[in-house]
Amino acid sequence: MKITALAGGVGGAKLIDGLSRVLNPSELSVIVNTGDDFIHYGLHISPDLDTITYTLGGMANPFSGWGRFEETYNMISSLEVLGGQTWFLLGDKDLAVHLERTRLLNQGYPLSSVTSKFCHAWGIKQLILPMTDNDVRTVIDTVESGELSFQQYFVENKYRPQVKNIHFSGIETASPAPGVLEAIEQADGVIISPSNPWVSIDPISHIPGIGSALKKKIIIAVSPIISGSAIKGPAAKMFSEMGIQPSSVAVFRHYSQYLSGFVLDNIDKSRSHEIPIPTLVTQTIMKSTQDRVSLAQSVIDFLQTL
Ligand code: GDP
């Protein structure tokens, strides 16, 4: 069964990890958000691509869910002594990735080729695709500080500012990276991971061509909102600040134009009758590898019933 998943970073990576353990590598493709990418110290950083590839390569920090396992921080501590900008924590192994990515991009290789090269080097056999090779940047318009780039909002300001609006600069003229439309077209089903709908999945689905390709497929989404809250990060806060009560039902409505099925947590069972398409009510909180595998298997079984 061929599955294509859409993913952001930490929440998405947990389900992708589960899927990678129940599917053959050739059965799984992942389209990853690059709206969070940014240039820092002259380096091109792709936080979501790195989280997904570090996870599939068995190199992810199991405690934070992002960054590398057994990481050291010599560069950033040396930078701190000099009074440099240290708000974005860069480990030494992580830094090597950004250095090499930037070198290759500067030589003219597109991000999709660089990602493919890195996957090969790390022995990752699943197809990992950035959503686009173009510069699409998530911009958060806030009440207190006006427009902030995503990392300024998320990391530097710890997502405290109140969100007024979100837009994706450059998206109108962007096109899907090579392989993205094919991965959607060839899939037996598409899974929207439990990632932040506003800033991890919307940038992907809003790229011209991707939304219309998605609408032709059987798609299910797993809610990242459980009992009105996000497990981590600003997803619930964003729903509230956009004037929507955060809930799994709100996530369903956010994606409803695409969906054939929806997965929500046991905790939200009482609200499943508000969702007018087939639902799977199950444990979606992934604390262990076994939780990831169980959810992935349940999601695939559910998809096969649709
Ligand atoms: P980011 O780009 O690193 O912020 O990561 P994502 O957008 O992929 O994921 C963030 C979302 O993942 C948050 O809204 C969390 O609520 C959700 N999330 C994290 N862990 C879990 C989990 O174990 N289960 C579910 N259902 N959602 C999760």
Residues whose N, C-alpha, C, O or C-beta is under 5 A from the ligand:
A	BS01	GDP	G8 G9 V10 G11 G12 A13 P194 S195 N196 S200 S223 P224 I225 A230 I231 K232 G233 A235 T284 I285 M286
